[in-house]
Amino acid sequence: MKSLKIGRSSTNDIALSDMTVSSQHAIITVYDTGEVKIKDLNSKNGTYVNGKRISSEQIITATDVIKVGNSTFDWMKYLNEKKKPSLPPPNLSSDSSAVKQRKTIGRTSGDIIIGHSDVSSNHAQLIEKKNGDIVIADSGSTNGTYVNGQEISIHILRPGDRILIANKYPLDWEKLFHRIDPLKPKPNNLKTVIISVAAAAAIVVGVLFCLKFGIEKPSPEKIYAHYKKSVVLIYGEYYYSVSAGRYHLGNYVIQKGELVEDETNGYTGTGFFVSQDGKIVTNKHIAEPWAYSEDEIDQIKTRVQNYLKRLAQQSRAAQIEYLPLVNQVEVTGHLSSIGIIVNDTHLNDEKDIIPCNFIKASSNNSIDIAVIQTNSKTLPAGVNNIVNLNEAVLDDAQIVEGKVIYTIGFPAGVSLALTNQGISANNQDGKITQSRGEYEFGHNISILGGASGSPIFNDYGKLIGVIHRGLSSSQGFNMAIKAKYAVELAK
C-alpha cells in the first residue's frame, strides 16, 4: 500500500500553492488489491471527484478528474512519478474488491518469467479481484511497466489495453485471464461458434521520400544502396475480441480457414524510417489490419448472434438471459504486438525483432497510411539514412504515366527475404502506369503480400509514393498512395 498526501504545505507529496487548499487537504491511497481511493481530510473547501464533492473515502480511476479547493491537478502523473514499492500479499477478505488471484512477473522467478536483462527480478504483478477487475501494478521496477504506451504505477485494465514490460516485451493479459462465463459453450462446440479475423496482412504500400541527390540523376544502384537500411520488414500480431453486453466472449483468429481460440494472427509488411527518433511510415492496413475487414467482422458478428439465439432456445430462463445480448454483440480488432527487422541483419529468434508502438493512422480509409515508432525512439544500430520527407514529391504534376520509379521492400515477407546472408530486401524498378485520382496512382512493379508499405522513389531518389494494394490474380496492375499524404500524417 502507498499513499499521496495533498495539501498546501510543502511536506505533502502534492503541494499546491492555492489558498483555497488546506494545509492537509486530502489523501490518495493505493491499496494492495489494486484499488485506488481518495479521502478528504476535513478540508475547509472540499475535495471533488468529477465535479461532485465527496463526504467519505471514494474509489477513483485514471479517468476521474480530481479537484481540491479551486485546484485541479493530474494526480496520475504524481502517482507514476513516485517511487513504486513492491506490493505485499493482500489481506483477503469477504469484500468484493479482495484479490481472487495474483500473478507475479519477473526476470528469473514468478508466475510469468520474461528472461531479459532489462526486466527486473520482481517487475510487476497482475491482480484479478473478486469483483472481476484485472489490475496491473508495477513493483518498483527499474525500466517500468507500460499500458498503451504510458508508464504506469497501477492501472485497472480494460479490453484492448496493451501491456509492455520494460516498454519492450508485450504481455497478453487477456489470454492469461480469459473468461467467457456464463456464455461459454461446451468445449466441443466453442470453435464452431464464434469468430475470427480475416487476414488483413500484407499487400502493399509505399513510402515517402528520400534525400537530395543533386541535379544529376543518381544511378539505380546508388538509390538502392542509400536507402536499403532505411527500409524495414514489419512483423505484427493481432486478434479480434468479441463481447456482448458485460460478457467477454473470447479472443479469436482465423488461421488456414479454421477458427482458432486464444491465438494471435501473424503477418508481415514493409515500412521505412522518416525521422531520427525512430518513426516509420507504413500502411494503415499494416498498423491496423482489421480496419479494412468489415466483411469479416460482420461475418463474426452474425455467427455470434446466431449462437446466442441457439442458446436462448434451451429454456425460458435462457431466453431471458441471452436474447437481450443478441443486439449487443461487438467485434473489435486489437494489435497484440508490432516490431521491425532491419535489412541486412539476421533473424534467429523473436529477440531480433525490434519492438515498436503504434503512433497514428489516417482517419480516412482511402489514405492507407500509418506511423509506428521504435519503443526506444531511436534508429537501430547501422541505420544512418532516413527518407527525407522535406524533399518528397508533393506536386501531382510530377506523377505522370511512363515515369521511371524504384522501390525497396519485402514482398512475400520472411519467406523471400530470408537468405544465407540474413534478411535481404527486394529491389525493383518499374513505371507509373495510371492516374487514379486524388489519393493514388497505378504502377507496374510486381508485388506480393508483405510489400505493403514499401516506399516508391522517383528517378531523382525522392519519395513519390507508398505501395498499398494490387490485383492478387495478376502482377503489374498495382497501386500506391501519393507521397504527400504520408508527409501530412508523419509530420
C-alpha positions in Angstrom: 0.0 0.0 0.0 1.2 3.5 -0.7 -0.3 7.0 -0.5 -0.1 10.5 -1.8 -0.8 13.4 0.6 -2.3 16.5 -0.9 -2.3 20.0 0.6 -0.8 23.5 0.7 2.0 22.5 3.0 5.4 21.7 1.3 5.5 18.5 3.4 2.8 17.0 1.1 3.6 14.7 -1.8 1.4 17.0 -3.9 2.0 20.6 -2.7 -0.4 23.2 -4.2 0.2 26.9 -3.6 -3.5 27.8 -3.6 -5.1 29.5 -0.6 -8.3 27.5 -1.1 -6.4 24.3 -0.4 -6.0 23.3 3.2 -2.5 22.5 4.7 -3.5 18.9 4.9 -6.3 18.6 2.4 -6.8 15.1 1.1 -5.0 11.7 0.7 -5.0 9.2 -2.2 -4.3 5.6 -1.2 -3.3 2.8 -3.5 -4.3 -0.5 -1.7 -2.6 -3.8 -2.2 -5.7 -5.1 -4.0 -5.0 -2.6 -6.8 -7.9 -0.3 -5.7 -7.2 3.5 -5.6 -9.3 5.7 -3.2 -9.3 9.4 -2.2 -10.3 10.8 1.1 -11.0 14.3 2.2 -9.1 15.3 5.4 -11.8 17.6 6.8 -10.7 20.4 4.5 -12.4 23.8 4.5 -13.2 24.0 0.8 -13.7 20.3 0.0 -12.5 17.6 -2.3 -14.3 16.9 -5.6 -14.4 13.9 -8.0 -15.8 14.7 -11.4 -17.3 17.9 -10.0 -19.1 16.2 -7.1 -17.9 16.9 -3.5 -17.2 13.8 -1.6 -18.0 13.2 2.1 -16.3 9.8 2.6 -13.5 7.8 1.1 -14.2 7.1 -2.6 -12.8 4.8 -5.3 -11.2 6.6 -8.3 -9.8 5.5 -11.6 -7.3 7.0 -14.1 -10.1 8.9 -16.0 -11.5 10.7 -12.9 -11.0 14.4 -12.5 -9.9 15.4 -9.0 -10.2 18.9 -7.6 -9.2 20.2 -4.2 -10.4 23.7 -3.3 -10.1 25.5 -6.6 -7.2 23.4 -7.9 -7.4 20.6 -10.4 -4.3 18.5 -11.0 -3.1 15.4 -12.8 -3.0 13.0 -9.9 -1.9 10.0 -12.1 1.2 11.9 -13.1 2.3 12.3 -9.4 1.4 8.6 -8.7 3.5 7.4 -11.6 6.5 9.6 -10.7 6.5 8.5 -7.1 8.8 5.5 -6.4 6.8 2.3 -6.6 7.3 -0.2 -3.8 6.8 -3.9 -4.2 3.3 -4.9 -3.4 3.0 -7.2 -0.4 0.5 -10.1 -0.4 -3.1 -8.8 0.0 -5.2 -9.2 3.1 -8.0 -11.3 1.6 -11.4 -10.5 3.0 -15.1 -11.0 2.1 -15.1 -7.7 0.4 -15.9 -7.9 -3.4 -12.7 -6.0 -4.2 -10.5 -8.5 -2.5 -8.0 -10.4 -4.6 -9.1 -13.6 -6.3 -5.7 -14.4 -7.8 -2.3 -12.8 -8.3 0.4 -13.5 -11.0 3.9 -12.1 -10.5 6.1 -11.1 -13.3 9.9 -11.2 -13.2 13.2 -11.9 -14.9 14.2 -15.1 -13.1 11.2 -16.1 -10.9 7.5 -15.6 -10.6 4.4 -16.9 -12.4 5.4 -15.2 -15.6 9.1 -15.2 -16.4 10.5 -12.7 -19.0 14.2 -13.6 -19.2 15.7 -10.3 -20.4 18.3 -8.2 -18.6 16.2 -5.1 -18.6 13.3 -6.8 -16.8 13.6 -6.6 -13.0 13.7 -9.7 -10.8 10.4 -8.6 -9.3 9.0 -6.4 -12.0 5.2 -6.3 -11.8 2.0 -8.0 -10.7 -1.3 -8.9 -12.4 -4.1 -9.0 -9.9 -7.6 -10.4 -10.5 -10.1 -9.1 -8.0 -13.3 -10.8 -6.8 -15.4 -8.0 -8.4 -13.9 -9.0 -11.8 -11.4 -6.2 -12.3 -7.9 -7.0 -13.6 -5.2 -4.7 -12.3 -1.6 -4.3 -13.5 0.8 -2.9 -10.8 4.5 -2.1 -11.2 6.6 -3.5 -8.4 9.2 -0.7 -8.3 10.9 -2.0 -11.5 13.9 -0.2 -13.0 12.6 0.1 -16.5 8.9 0.4 -15.8 5.6 -1.1 -16.9 3.6 0.5 -19.7 0.0 0.4 -20.7 -1.0 1.8 -24.2 2.4 3.5 -24.4 2.2 5.2 -21.0 4.3 4.2 -17.9 2.0 3.3 -15.0 2.3 2.6 -11.3 -1.1 0.9 -11.1 -3.8 0.6 -13.8 -7.2 -1.1 -14.0 -7.2 -2.9 -17.3 -9.9 -2.6 -20.0 -10.4 -4.9 -23.0 -7.8 -4.0 -25.7 -5.3 -2.4 -23.3 -1.7 -3.3 -24.4 0.9 -4.1 -21.8 4.7 -3.7 -22.4 7.1 -4.9 -19.7 10.1 -2.6 -19.7 8.5 -0.8 -22.7 9.6 -3.7 -24.9 8.0 -7.0 -24.1 4.3 -7.5 -24.8 2.2 -9.3 -22.2 -1.2 -10.9 -23.4 -3.1 -10.4 -20.1 -6.4 -11.1 -21.7 -5.3 -14.5 -22.6 -4.0 -15.1 -19.1 -7.3 -14.2 -17.6 -9.6 -15.5 -20.3 -13.2 -15.5 -19.1 -16.2 -16.2 -21.2 -18.7 -17.3 -18.5 -21.6 -17.6 -18.5 -21.8 -17.9 -22.2 -19.1 -20.4 -22.8 -20.5 -23.4 -24.6 -19.3 -27.0 -24.2 -15.7 -27.3 -25.3 -16.6 -29.4 -28.4 -18.9 -26.6 -29.6 -16.8 -23.5 -29.0 -14.8 -23.5 -32.1 -17.8 -23.8 -34.3 -19.4 -20.8 -32.6 -17.6 -17.6 -32.5 -15.3 -15.7 -34.6 -12.4 -14.7 -36.1 -10.5 -12.4 -38.0 -9.6 -12.5 -41.5 -6.3 -11.8 -42.8 -5.5 -8.3 -43.3 -1.9 -8.8 -43.7 0.4 -7.7 -46.3 -0.4 -6.3 -49.5 1.2 -3.1 -50.5 2.0 0.4 -49.7 4.8 2.6 -50.4 6.9 5.2 -48.8 7.7 8.7 -48.7 10.7 10.3 -49.9 14.4 10.4 -49.7 17.3 12.6 -49.7 18.8 15.1 -52.1 20.9 13.6 -54.8 21.7 16.8 -56.5 20.7 18.0 -60.0 22.1 14.9 -61.8 20.0 11.7 -61.6 21.6 9.1 -59.4 22.0 5.6 -60.8 19.5 2.9 -59.6 22.4 1.2 -57.7 23.1 4.5 -55.8 19.4 4.8 -54.8 19.2 1.2 -53.6 22.5 1.5 -51.7 21.4 4.7 -50.0 18.0 3.5 -48.8 18.5 -0.2 -48.2 18.9 0.3 -44.4 16.1 2.8 -44.2 13.5 0.2 -45.3 12.5 -2.4 -42.7 10.5 -5.6 -42.6 7.5 -5.3 -40.2 6.1 -8.2 -38.3 2.9 -7.9 -36.3 0.3 -10.0 -34.5 -3.4 -9.1 -33.9 -6.7 -10.7 -32.9 -10.4 -10.0 -32.5 -12.2 -9.8 -29.2 -15.9 -10.4 -29.0 -18.2 -9.1 -26.3 -22.0 -9.0 -25.7 -23.0 -6.5 -23.1 -20.9 -7.2 -20.0 -19.8 -10.6 -21.2 -16.4 -11.1 -22.8 -16.7 -14.0 -25.3 -13.1 -14.6 -26.0 -10.3 -13.8 -28.5 -10.1 -15.4 -31.9 -8.4 -15.5 -35.2 -8.9 -17.5 -38.4 -5.8 -19.5 -39.4 -5.9 -21.5 -42.6 -9.6 -21.1 -42.8 -10.2 -22.6 -39.3 -11.4 -20.8 -36.2 -8.8 -20.7 -33.5 -9.4 -19.5 -29.9 -6.9 -17.5 -27.9 -4.3 -17.1 -30.6 -2.8 -14.2 -32.5 -2.6 -13.8 -36.3 0.9 -13.1 -37.5 1.5 -11.0 -40.6 4.3 -9.1 -42.4 4.7 -5.8 -44.2 7.2 -3.1 -45.1 7.9 0.3 -43.6 10.6 3.0 -43.8 12.3 5.4 -41.3 11.4 9.1 -41.7 12.9 10.6 -38.6 15.9 10.3 -36.2 13.6 9.4 -33.3 12.6 6.1 -35.0 9.3 7.0 -36.7 8.3 4.6 -39.5 5.8 5.2 -42.3 3.8 2.1 -43.4 0.2 1.3 -44.5 -2.8 1.7 -42.2 -3.7 -1.9 -43.1 -0.3 -3.0 -41.6 -0.7 -1.0 -38.4 -4.4 -1.7 -38.0 -5.1 -4.9 -40.0 -8.8 -5.0 -39.0 -9.5 -1.5 -40.4 -10.3 -2.9 -43.9 -12.0 -6.1 -42.8 -15.7 -5.0 -42.4 -17.0 -8.1 -44.2 -15.1 -10.5 -41.9 -16.2 -8.5 -38.8 -19.8 -8.7 -39.9 -19.4 -12.4 -40.5 -18.1 -12.9 -37.0 -20.9 -10.8 -35.5 -23.5 -12.8 -37.4 -22.1 -16.1 -36.2 -22.1 -14.9 -32.6 -25.6 -13.6 -32.8 -26.8 -17.0 -34.2 -25.1 -18.8 -31.4 -26.8 -16.7 -28.8 -30.1 -17.3 -30.4 -29.5 -21.1 -30.3 -28.7 -20.8 -26.6 -31.9 -18.9 -26.0 -33.9 -21.8 -27.3 -32.9 -24.1 -24.4 -35.4 -22.8 -21.9 -37.4 -19.8 -20.8 -34.7 -18.7 -18.4 -32.1 -19.0 -21.2 -34.4 -16.9 -23.4 -34.5 -14.1 -20.8 -30.7 -14.4 -20.3 -29.4 -14.5 -23.9 -31.9 -12.8 -26.3 -31.1 -9.3 -25.0 -27.5 -9.9 -25.8 -28.1 -10.6 -29.5 -28.1 -6.8 -30.4 -25.2 -6.0 -28.1 -22.6 -8.1 -29.9 -19.4 -6.2 -30.7 -16.3 -7.4 -32.5 -13.1 -5.3 -32.0 -9.7 -5.7 -33.5 -6.6 -5.4 -31.3 -2.9 -5.1 -32.1 -1.1 -7.6 -29.9 2.4 -6.6 -31.0 4.3 -4.9 -33.8 8.0 -4.8 -34.5 10.6 -4.5 -37.2 13.6 -6.4 -38.6 16.4 -4.3 -40.1 17.6 -5.1 -43.6 20.9 -7.0 -43.8 20.6 -8.4 -40.3 20.0 -12.0 -39.1 16.7 -13.3 -37.8 17.5 -16.0 -35.3 14.6 -15.7 -32.9 12.0 -13.2 -31.7 14.6 -11.2 -29.8 15.9 -9.9 -33.1 12.5 -8.2 -33.7 12.8 -4.6 -32.6 9.6 -3.7 -30.7 7.5 -0.7 -31.9 4.5 1.2 -30.8 1.5 2.3 -32.9 1.5 6.1 -33.2 -1.3 7.1 -35.6 -3.2 6.3 -38.8 -5.2 8.3 -41.2 -8.9 8.6 -40.3 -9.7 8.2 -44.0 -9.5 4.6 -45.2 -8.8 5.9 -48.7 -5.5 7.2 -47.4 -3.8 3.9 -46.4 -1.0 5.4 -44.3 0.0 5.0 -40.7 3.0 5.7 -38.5 4.7 3.5 -35.9 7.8 4.1 -33.8 10.5 2.1 -32.2 10.0 1.8 -28.5 13.5 3.2 -27.8 12.6 6.3 -30.0 16.0 5.9 -31.8 17.2 4.5 -35.0 18.6 0.9 -34.8 22.3 0.3 -35.0 23.6 0.5 -38.6 20.7 2.7 -39.8 22.2 6.0 -40.9 19.8 7.4 -43.5 16.2 8.2 -43.4 13.7 9.0 -46.1 13.6 12.8 -46.1 10.0 13.9 -46.1 11.0 17.5 -46.7 12.0 16.6 -50.2 9.1 14.3 -51.1 7.2 14.8 -54.3 4.1 16.8 -53.4 3.1 18.1 -56.8 0.7 15.9 -58.7 2.0 17.3 -62.0 5.2 15.2 -61.4 3.2 12.0 -61.1 2.8 11.2 -64.8 2.4 7.9 -66.8 5.6 6.4 -68.1 7.8 7.9 -65.4 10.5 5.5 -64.1 10.2 4.6 -60.4 12.1 2.5 -57.9 11.1 0.6 -54.7 12.7 -1.4 -51.9 10.5 -3.7 -49.8 9.8 -7.2 -48.6 7.2 -8.9 -50.9 6.2 -12.3 -49.6 7.7 -11.4 -46.2 10.3 -13.5 -44.5 9.9 -16.4 -47.0 11.5 -14.3 -49.8 13.6 -12.1 -47.5 15.4 -14.9 -45.7 18.8 -15.7 -47.4 22.0 -17.3 -46.3 23.4 -13.8 -45.6 20.4 -12.8 -43.5 17.3 -10.7 -44.2 17.6 -9.1 -47.6 15.1 -6.6 -49.1 13.9 -6.9 -52.7 14.9 -4.0 -55.1 12.7 -3.4 -58.2 12.0 -0.7 -60.8 9.0 0.0 -63.0 6.9 2.8 -64.3 3.8 4.8 -63.3 1.0 3.3 -65.4 -2.1 5.1 -64.4 -3.5 8.3 -62.9 -6.1 7.2 -60.4 -7.4 10.5 -59.0 -7.0 12.2 -55.7 -5.2 9.6 -53.4 -3.3 7.1 -55.5 -1.6 6.2 -58.8 -1.0 3.0 -60.7 2.3 1.3 -61.3 3.7 -2.0 -62.8 6.2 -3.0 -60.1 5.5 -6.6 -59.1 4.3 -7.0 -55.6 3.2 -9.8 -53.2 1.7 -9.8 -49.7 4.4 -8.2 -47.5 5.3 -5.4 -49.9 2.6 -3.2 -48.5 4.2 0.0 -47.1 7.2 -0.1 -49.4 8.5 3.4 -50.5 8.5 4.4 -54.1 11.2 6.8 -55.3 11.4 8.8 -58.5 14.4 8.8 -60.7 16.0 11.5 -58.5 15.7 9.3 -55.4 12.8 11.3 -53.9 9.8 9.8 -52.3 6.8 9.8 -54.7 4.5 7.2 -53.3 3.8 4.2 -50.9 2.8 0.8 -52.2 -0.6 -0.3 -50.7 -2.5 -2.7 -52.9 -2.7 -4.6 -56.2 -4.6 -7.3 -58.0 -4.0 -10.7 -56.4 -4.7 -12.6 -59.6 -2.3 -10.7 -61.8 1.0 -8.8 -61.5 1.8 -5.4 -62.9 -1.6 -3.8 -62.0 -0.8 -2.2 -58.6 -1.5 1.0 -56.7 0.4 3.4 -54.5 -0.7 6.2 -52.2 0.8 9.6 -53.1 3.7 10.7 -51.0 2.0 13.9 -49.9 -0.4 12.0 -47.7 2.5 10.3 -45.9 4.1 13.6 -45.4 0.9 15.1 -43.9 0.4 12.3 -41.4 4.1 11.8 -40.4 4.9 15.4 -39.7 
